[in-house]
Amino acid sequence: MNRYVQSTVMSCSILAGVIFLATSLSALAGPSAWTDSMAPGSISATKTYSLKDDFYVAVNQQKLAVMTIPEGETNYGTFSEVEKANSARLIEVMKNGKGTSKDEQLLHTYYGLLSDWDARNAQGVNPVVPYMNEIKNISSLTEMTAYLTSPGKNPDAIGLIGFGPSLPMSNPDTYELTFTEGNLFLPDAADYKEMSEMGKIYKQSSTDVSLYMLQRFGFTKEQAQAMVDNCFKLEAMMADKMYTGADKGSIDFLSRLDNMMSLADVQAKCGMYPISAIVNAYGAKQTGMCSVQNPEYFSTLAAIYNKQNLPLIKDYLMVKLAYEVKEKVDRAAYEETTKIENEAMGVSGMKADDEYYLSRAKENLGKVVDNVFIRNFATAKMKKDVLGIIKETTDFYREMIKSEDWMSAETKAAAINKLDKMQINAVFPDKLRYYGDLDITPASAGGTLYAADAQLSNYFMREALNRIGTKQNRSEWDYSEVYEVNSNYDPQDNSINIFPGILGGAFYREDMTREEMLAGIGMVIGHEISHAFDSQGSQFDATGAMADWWTEADKKAFDEKVNKLIAYYDNIKVNDLCGNCDGEFLSAEAIADLASIKCMLSIAKEDPNFDYDKFFRTYAGVWLRVMTPENELWRMTQDNHPLSYLRVNLTVAQFDEFIKTYGITPSDGMYIAPADRITVW
């Protein structure tokens, strides 16, 4: 169900209006010599690659030469290896049902419904037919309004808006009712005016899936095509005032989300669209003011929601319903729609069934899976080690800030205050969330997968909506997806969140050398802490409020450094399909990578016997990854992290320790002259 938004508007993770400064192309000797090695088979096992010319490829050559993408996946690499190990452990818990906790019992019960293909095949799409017919039979705008304001009628209904709790940017003290834009098939609102290559892929895939599913509900192919066409017509109207990818990639984007309005004023913008009645029907609390992330979009609803557009709205809702249930019904629907989507993204084969079951459990029962993972796989030793590196890292950042010659004493004091007040959430919380009141009806008691999904959707929606009007508890870790190979920084509570899911493989082992530990989980920690001071995190103060804590001169100096980085990335061409990097879009993550390695190298100086070669090689191995061309294009347009080979080569080439370790000279591809280097901190 997609009616509510997450409680945190934005976070920066290891995996998430500007004047550009001129940068000469001669300064880009490095990037021009580096191979776009993301595609499987792009690197030869026998060709000689020099560490001095292309460090990422030279270090990872033998693995890149043979690495393939598993069936059902769009990419594979070091992160994937850890994820596979985590999944295997969770799958064992999910299947065996031997756990004594309520969380483990819920996961096992849900697995039983997911894996009962006999029952699912016998039911087919029948559980969804009443909901489809209800939309189909709507004959007036009055009936449409009644439908939209009747909670529980359709657990998969996706309306023209999203709503739920979030913390306002300027005052992240209390969760407020927040309204977001509606749901589109295409990845960028700009695609409805000028279709991108990624947009073409999404349109064909979503069309083909929708056509198949609509025919499963008894519509003819011609009827289904007309419905899909109408869906895209309505989405084009919706997209007219939606934020585009370019908007979202801009450094000042977050400030545009901070719009407080009364519900009456929001309703006035929406015209006849019953936004007040919808949130009242779902029991969303009202505290007097609402956060509206895009007021102009809600003005668009006034022009959309009328009798003339009723056929488009109906078809939009029916198409979305058919699309949303593709993995909730029978085997035929799951296999056919997965095949369509995989082919669109260049993926061969399908995931193993157990991996499919786990992915569905994560999607619909994710908070419970968090608890299961922590109980079974997070250890006190992990937490102790992580907290130790966090202390070393924060100590470095404190001294780094003090030593910056371009910052005034006033701004330094504010930055150090932010660092000192940063909330540290490492590995597991002191107390897990309680889900003792959550129940899933098992098959033995007449339960079905579709009914279970409805139960879960309603439960977690109520849990989310109950937050509205409550205070943010900064001492409580609001953990989420801790089983993922990831970590993040949340600017709205000024916290770093180091998840147990990343504590494996190349990132963390108890027997790691110091060099490996710093290049692995140390780099992750340094990366997340640095997000507090990147191009986006620097817009928030120590309390998590969006506030300007910089002097005018310091902000100008900081922006000049960021703009140099942006211009540098803008001049890097990846390949003909993907084109050039978008420096502004990548800036926050690129800054975090650079600051992190600077931090780890500073810590390394305390050890006279530190093995820099092992450190740099470990770092290069962490980012080892191959992907389909379609996934690479998706990452270039939708993922604000630089591609793996750039995260390695462009980062390490900024530091004297790297230059000295490998004897890099101006004639080498890895050389970047000191004057052209782009370190921000």
N, C-alpha and C positions, 0 to 999 in steps of 0.2 A: 504494500500500500504506500502510495507516494504523497499523502496529504500533509505530512509534517516534516519539518526541517530538523537538522541536528541542532543540539544545544550550543555548539560552538560554531561560529560562522566560518572561521578560517584557522588552519594550522599549517605549519611548515614541517615537512617530513624529510627523511633521508631519501626516500623513494620519489615532494609538491614544490601629450603635453610636455615631452622631454626634449631638451636641446642636446643633440649629439655632438661630441667633440670629434674633430677630424683625426683620423688615424691613417697613416700611410700604409699602402699595401705592402711595401717593403718590410714592414714590421711583422708581416704575417708569414714569414718564411716557414715557420713551424707548421701551422695548419695546412699549408699547401702541400707539405711533404707527407702528411699523415693519411693513412688509408682509412676510408669508411669501412670498417671491418665488422659491421653489424650483421651482415647476411651470412648464413652458413655457407661454407665453401669459398668464401672470398679470400681466405688466407691459405697460402701454400705451405705444405709441411717441409718442402725441400728448398724453397727460396730463402736467401739470407736476408734477414731483417736486422738492422742495427739498433741497438739500444740508444745510440746517439741521435738517430733520425726519427724513430717511431717507437717510443718506449713501450706503450701499451701492447702493440702487436708483437714486438720482440720478446717480451716477457711471457705473453700468453700464446705464442705461436703454435706450439704443438697441440694445445687444447683447442684453440680456435680452428685448426685445420681439420679436426675430427668431430667437433661438437655438432650435434644435431638437435633439432627441436622435437621433443616427445609428441606423440599423437595427442591431439586435442588442445595443444598449447600454441600460443603466438610467439613465445620467446623462451629462452632457457639460459641459465648462467649460475653464478655463485649464489645469488639470492634464492634462485629456484631450488638449488640443492638443499639449502637449509629448510625451505618451505616444504619440500618433499618429505624430509625427515620429520618435521613437525606434523605434517598431515598423516603420515604413517602411524605415529604415536596416538594421535587423536582418533583415527579410524579404529584402532584396536580398542580404545576405551568405548567408542560409540557402538561397536558391534558386540562386544562381549557382555555388556550390561552388568558387570560385576561390582561396579562402584556402589558405595553405600549412600552417597550424597544425593539429595533431591536433584541437583543439577545433572549428575550423571544419569540418573533415572529418566529425566526428561529427554536428554539427548538420545538415549537408547530407545525410548518409546517413539520418538520422532523418526529415528532410523528405521524402525519397524514399518512405519507407514510409508516412508519413502521407498523402501526396497520391496514392498509387496506389489509387484507388477501384475500379478493375477487380479488383485482387487482393483488396481488402477485401470487395467485394460478392460475389465468388465464394466466399469463405470464410464470410461471414455470421457467425453465432454459433458455428459449429462448433468453433473453437479453445477455446471456453469450456465446451462441453457436457460434456467429461469431468470437469471440476471441479464443475459443477453436479450431475452424476450421483453423484459421490463423496459429496457432502453428502446428497443425496436417499436414498442407499442405507444411510446410517447407521441402525442398528437398536437400539443400546444405548448407555448412557453410557460404557462401556468403549471402544466404537468411536469415540465423539465425542472422548474424551480422546486416543485414538491419532491422530485427524485433527488436532486442535489442536496436537499436539506433533510434527507432521511438517512441518518447514520445506520450502518449495519446492513442495509439492503444489499450492498454490493461490496464485498471486501477487496475487490480489485478495481474499483472505480477510480479513475484518475481525472480530476476536474481541471479547470483552467488555471488553478492556483495551487500553491503549497502553503501550509501554515503550521505553526508549532512554536516551541519556545526557543529563544536565543537571548544572548546577552547583548544589549545595545553597545555600539562601538564607543560612544562617548561616556557611557556610564555603565560599566559591566558589573554592576552590583546586584541587580535583580533580573531574573528571567522575565522577559516580556513576550506577549503574543507577537509573532513575527510572520509577515506575509512575503512569499517568494513568487517568482514567475512560474508559469505553467510548464508542462512537459512537452518537449519536442523530440521527434525522431532523429533529426539531423544534429550533428555535433556542434554547430555554430549557427546562431541566429542569422549571421551574414550569409549563410548558404542559401537562404530563401530569396536573396536578391542576386547573388552571383555564386554559383555552385563551385565549391572547391573539389579537388580530387578526393579528399576524404569524405566530403559531403556526398559525392556520387556513390561511393562505396556504401555508405550508411543508407542512402535512399533505396538503392537496389536491394540491399539485404532486408531492410525493414518492410519494403513492399512485398518481397517474395515470402517472407515469414507470415505477414498479415494475410496475403492471398490464400496461403495454405490453410491457416487457422480459420479464416472466415468460411471457407468451403467446408471445413469440418463441422461448422455450425449450421450447415444447410444452405448457405448462400451460393448462388451460381458463380462461376468465374467472372462473368460480366458484372454481376451485382457487386462482387467483392472488389473488382477493379474500380468501379464507380465510387464505392465507399472509401477506398484508399485515396483516390484522387481528391475526394471531398475533405478527407482528413488533412492532406497536405495543403489544400486551399485554406482551411481554417488555421493551420499552423503558420502559414505565411502571414496571415493577419496578426496572429499572436506575436510573431517574431519581429514585426515592424518596429516596435519600441523596446524590444528585449536587449539586454546587454550582449554585445558580440564578443567573440574571442579576443579581439583587439582591445576591447574595453577591459575585459577581465585580466588581460596581461599587463595592463598599464600600472605603473607604480602607485598612482593615486586612486586606484579603483576602490579600495576598501573604504575610503572616505565617502564615496558615492552611495554606499549601502546604509549610511547612518541617517535615516529619515524618520523622525518620530511624529506620529499623527494620531488623532483620535479615531476610533472606529467609525464614528459618524462621518468624519471627513474622508476616510477610506471608502465607505459606502457611497458617498457623494461622487467620488471619482469613478466608481464602477457602474454608475447608472442603475439599470435594472438587474444587473448580476447580483444575486442575493448573498453577498459575502458576509454580512452580519448574521443572517439566518443560518448560514452554513456553520460558522464557528460556534454559534449558540447551540445548534443542534448537536454538535460533537462535544459540548461541555467545556469548551476552551474558556478558561478564566479571563476576565478582563480587569486590568489594573488602571484603566483610564487612558493610557497611551499605548500605541502599537508601533512596532518597528516595521517599516515598509521599505524593502530593499530596492525597489524600482517603482517609484510613484507613477512614472510615465506609462509603464506597462498596464497599471490598473486603470488608467484613463482609456487605454485601448479596449479594455473589456466593455466599456460603455457602448462603444461602436460595434462590438462583436455580438453582444448578447441581445438579440432581438428576434422577432418572428421570422424575418427574412432569412436569417442564418440558422434557423432551427434544424434544417436537414443536415447542414454541415456539422453542427454541434453533436447531433445524434450519431452521425457516422464516425466522427472523431472518437466519441466515447465507446462505440462498439468496436472499432478497430483497436483501440488501446486495450480494451478488455480482452479481446481475442489474443493480442500479442502478449499481454502480461501473464496469461495462464498457460503458455506454451510448455512450460516445464512442470506444470502442476497436474496435468491430466495423464494421458496414457503414453506407452512406450513409442508408439508410432509418431505422435506429435513431438516428443522429446528428440527422437533420432532425426526426423526430417528437418525440424527447425534448427537443430544444432548443426546439421550438415550444411544448411544454407548459410548460417552465420560463419561457420568455419571456413567455407570456401571463399566467402567475401574477404576474410582476413588472411588468406593464404595458408590456412591451417589444414593439416592432413589428419584423418582419423578422428577419434573421439577419446575423451578421458575415460579411464577405467570407472566402472560404476561406483566403486567405493569413494572415489574422488568427487564424483558428481553428488553423491549423497552428502558428503561433508561440505561441499560448496553450498548446497541448499540449506544445510543446517546453519552454516555461518551467516547466510543471508537472512534467515527467518528466526534464528534462535541464537544470534551472535553473542548476546550478553551472557547467556548461559554457557556457551562454549568458552567464553573468557574465563569463567570460574573453573570449568573443567580443566582447562590448560594450566591455570595457576596451581590448582590443587595437586595436579599430577606431575608437573614438570618444572616449576619454578622452585629454586632452592635458596636457602639462606646464604650459601657460599657465593652464588651469583650476585645476590644483592650486596654483599660485603665488598666484592671485587668492583662492582659497578660504582658503588658509592665512593670507593677509594679513588677511582679515576676521575669521577665528577669533582671531587675536592681538588685534585691536582689541576684539573682543567679550569675550574672557577678561579683558583689562585693565579693561574697564568693570565686569564682575561682581566683580572683586576690590575695586575701589573702592566699588562699591555695597554689598557686604557690610560693608566697614569702616565705612560711613556709617550703617548701620541703627541707629537709636537704641533699638530694642526688643530688640536682641540683646546678650548679655553678651560680654565679651572671650573667654571660654572657647569659646563656641559659634562666634563669628566665626573663631577660630583653626582650629577643626575644619572649618568650611565652606571657608575659604581653602585649607586643606591638601587638601581634596577637589578643589577647582578646580585646584590646582597639579599634582595627580597624575592629572588626567583624561587618558585616552588619546585622542589626536587621530588619527582615521582619515579622510583626505580624498582623495576622487576615485579613487585606485587604490593598491594595496599595493606594497611594494617588489618582491615576488615573487608571481607568480600560482600558483594551485594546479596541481598536475600530474595530468593524467588520461590520460597516455600508455598506461596499462594497461587503460583502458576501451575495449571494442569493441562495436560494434553490427553484427550480421550484415546486410548489404544484401540487397535483393531478388534481385540477380544471383547471390547465393550461397545462395539459398533462405530468406532471412530474411523474417519477417512482422512486422507492427506489434505484434501481441500478444506475440510472442516477445521483441521488442525491449523492450517495456515491462517484461516479466519480468526481462530482463537488467539493465535500469537500476534497477529496484526493488531487486533483490538486491545490486547493486553498492553503491548508496548506503546501503542498510541496513547492509551490512558496514562501510562507511566510518564510519557513525555509531556502531555498536556497538564498533568498535575504539578509540573515544575513552574508553570507560569505564576508569577507573583511571589515566588520563593527567592530567598537570598542565595547567592553563590557561596558555597562553603569552600573557602580556599584551602582549608586543611584536609579536605577530603578529595582523594584522587578519583576523578570521573573517568575511569579507565574504559577503553573501548578497543576491540580488535587486538588484544595483547598477543594473540596467537600468530599474528602476521610478522613477517620479517621486516620490521619497520620500527621507527620511533619518531617522535615529533616534538615540536615546540608550539605551545598555544599562547599567542600574545594576549588573549583576553583574560587569562589568569596568571600570565607571566610564569609559565611552568614548562619544564622539559619532562618528557615522558619516555622512559627507556623500557621497552617492552621485553618480556622474557622470550618472545618468539624470535628475536634476533640473536639470542645468546646461544649460538651454535656454529658449527662449521668454521668458516674462515673468520668469523667475527669474534668468537669466544670459545675457548676451551680452558679448563683448569690448568692444563700442562703447557699452555702457550709460553713462548719466550716473550720478553719485554717488548721487543721490536714488533712481534706479531700482534700483541695485545694493543699496542698503541695504534698500529695501522688498521686494526679491526674495530673492536668496540670503542677504543679510544677515539678514533676518527669519527665514529657515529656520535659520541657524546659531544665532542668539540663542534661538530656540525650543528647539532641541535641548539646548543647554548649560543652559538654565533647568530642564530636566527633572531635572537632578541635585538641584534644590532645590524641586521641586513636592511635592504632597501624598503622592506615592508615592516618588519618587526620594529625598526627604529621609529615608526610612527606611533608606537604605544609606549606608555610610561610604566613605572614600577607597579602600579595598581592594575594594569591591564586596560586602562582607558586610552582611547585614541586621543593623544595630546601632544603638543609640540614642546619638547623639553630641550630643544637645541637653541643656542644663540643663532642669530641670523648669519654671522660669519662662519660659524662651525657647520651649519647646514649647507651653506654654499660650498665649503671645502669638501664635505662628505659627498654632495651631489656631483661635484667634479670628478671624484674618484669613481663613483658609480657609473657616470656617463662614459668615462673612458672604457670601463669594462663592457658596457652596453655596445659601444661603437666597435670594440674589438670583436665581440661575438657576431655582430651584424655583418661583418665582412667575411665570415667563415661560411663557405659553401660546402654542404654535406654531399649532395649528389644532385643529379638533374631532376629527380622526382621530388625530393624534399626541399630543394633550394637552399637558401641561406638560413642561418640561425636567426632567431628573434631575440636580440640581446636583452631588451627590456623584460620580456616574458621570462627569460632564464636568470635574470640578475640576482634574485634573492637566493636561489639555490647555488649559483656559481660563487657568490660571496661567501656562503656558508662552507663550501668545499675549500676555498682558499684560506679562510680563517682557521678552519679545523686543522689543516696540515701545518699551518704556521704554529698553531698551538702545540701539536704533537712534536714538531721539530724543536720547539723551545724546551719542552719537557725532556727531550732526548739529550739536550746539551748537558744535563746534570750527570749523565753516565759517560765517562771518558772512553768506555769500550763499546759504545753503542754501534750496532751494525746497520749503517744507513742503507746498504744494498739490500739487506733482508727486509728492512722497513718499506722501502720503495717498491720492491717486488711484491710484497704482501699486499700493499695498497693497490697495485695494478691488478692483482688477482682477485681482489674483492669485487671489482667492477666487471669482471669477465662476463660477457653476455652475447648471445646471438639472437636474432629476431627475423620474422618475415618482413619483406619490404613494406607490406601494408601496416604492420605494427610499428615499423620505424617511422612511417609517415604519420601515424596516429600520435606517436610520442613527440614528434616535431611540432605538431599543431595543438595537442591537448595536454601534454605533460611538461611542467615547467622545470624539469631537471635536464641538464645537458646529457647528450648521448654518452655512453660509457667511455669511448676512446677519448672524448674531449674532457670528461671528468678527470681522467688520469693525466693525459699529456699536457693539457693546457694548465692544469693545476700544478703539477710537479715542476714544470719548466719555469715557474716564477721564483724558485728558491735557490739560493746559492749552494745549499747543502746538496741538492740534486746535481747542479752544474759541476761541483767539485768531485762528487762521488764517481761520476762517469766521465770526467774530463771533457765535458761538452765545450765546443769552440764555436765561434761565429759561423763557421762553414757547415755546422751540423743542423739537421732538421729540428732538433729539440732545443735549439738555442733561441732565447728571446733576450734582447738587449735590456739591461737594467732600466733604461729610460722608457722602454715600451711595456714594462711589466704592469700588471693590472691588479695587484693586491690592494684591497680596500682598507683592510685593517693591518 
